[in-house]
Amino acid sequence: MTFLSVEQLSDQVSSASGLAVDFVRDWRLAASRLNAGHRTAFQHGYWLGAWYRAFGGVAPLIALISDAATGRDIAVVPLVSHVRRGIRILEFADFGVSDNNAPILASDAALDAAAMDAIGQALVGALCALPDGFDLLRLKKMPAQIGGKPNPLVSLGRIGSSSLNGNLVLTGDDYDAYQASIKRMQMPRCWRVFSRHQGARFEIATDVTRAHELLDVMDLQQQARMKKLGSRFVLNDDAHARFYREVARHGVADGYAVVSALVCDEAIVATTLGLRHGATYFLLRISHAGDSWANCSPGLLVTERTMAALHGEGVRRFDLSIGNHDYKRRFGAERVPLTDVSVALSWRGVPYALRDHAAQGLRRYPRLAAFAARAMGRTAR
């Protein structure tokens, strides 16, 4: 098999597996590939374009996998490389802002077990053949399915090996029935309590200026909350603030970026930021104005009102984000396993891959994982 480096020309193709792998180091050169392909909300052009522009200190490396004979695109894998402790690591374009990561797949890609294995192995082999000297490939938080298609890169690891998971609510077509199923949360009562305030309303931003105003409030409210908890807050630093506002700037008009709020004459009481992709919504961030508003549970209420509004527009799948907070069970969320993969690309990467594999294996035994975490002086995720 012949793999293509960024310096090679596209008329060189593989002769064994029938796959060719090209690499580009600028997302703009890959952004138009597979526009109609299968992807999650986090491989949308608005998201990745904003990500590659906002986060420096890493080098983009986007893999373009195609049929060697026809040149037909099969998959695009958005990666970045960076150096940590002298080890050259390849990861998805993420830095913790994406709830899941995946390749973009051609809508007509045939993905049986053999094809999935071939795609994964072709990517690994091509990365090893590059002159960059990469040591480790880490692919985290991968869903098993991408728009109904199997994710070929999970074949490199064990499904469910991630320490994180999605939290999916399926509402069905009857929102009243769904709301009745979560009656213990008393959302109608919370809405009545909130509605007593002058000018009380729920809104979804329809223009960029308003979306940015709500994001400014979100940053302040979340920072205050994290300070109270004694936790570090980074989502309002220069890179993150620029990233989220860029996503909103491009995505609000067509409903991809959803910025919502509970508002009254006194204050912006609560906000959310999420992504809509087809019939699926991903909740990413929630903020509220503090304990003085606790009688109407503003964080839960703004979430539920957002779900109700989007349900009216055809959304039926609501992912309440990674992290297993109790309120997600109360909304009826079921855990969706995600997969982590670690592959050594050189001898220097072997110890790191082995350590990752050990950690992934340990997660199958929660009590042992918790004991190991305590022994290392930290809390297990």
Buried (B, 14 or more C-beta within 10 A) or exposed (E): BBBBBBEEEEEBBBEEBBBBBBBBEEBEBBBEBBEEBBBBBBBBBBBBBBBBBBBEEBBBBBBBBBBBEEEEBBBBBBBBBEEEEEBBBBBBBBBEBBBBBBBBBBEEBEBEEEBBBBBBBBBBBBBBBBEBEBBBBBBBBBBBEBBEBBBBBBBBBBBBBBBBBBBBBEBEEEBEEBBEEBEEBBBEBBBEBBEEBEEBEBBBBEEBEBBBBBBBBBBBBBBBBBEEEEEEBEBBEEBBBBBBBBBBBBBBEEBBBBBBBBBBEEBBBBBBBBBBBEEBBBBBBBBBBBEEBEEBBBBBBBBBBBBBBBBEEEBBBBBBBBEEEEBBEEBBBEBBBBBBBBBBBEEBBEEBBEEBBEBBEBBEEEEEBEEBBEEEEEEBE
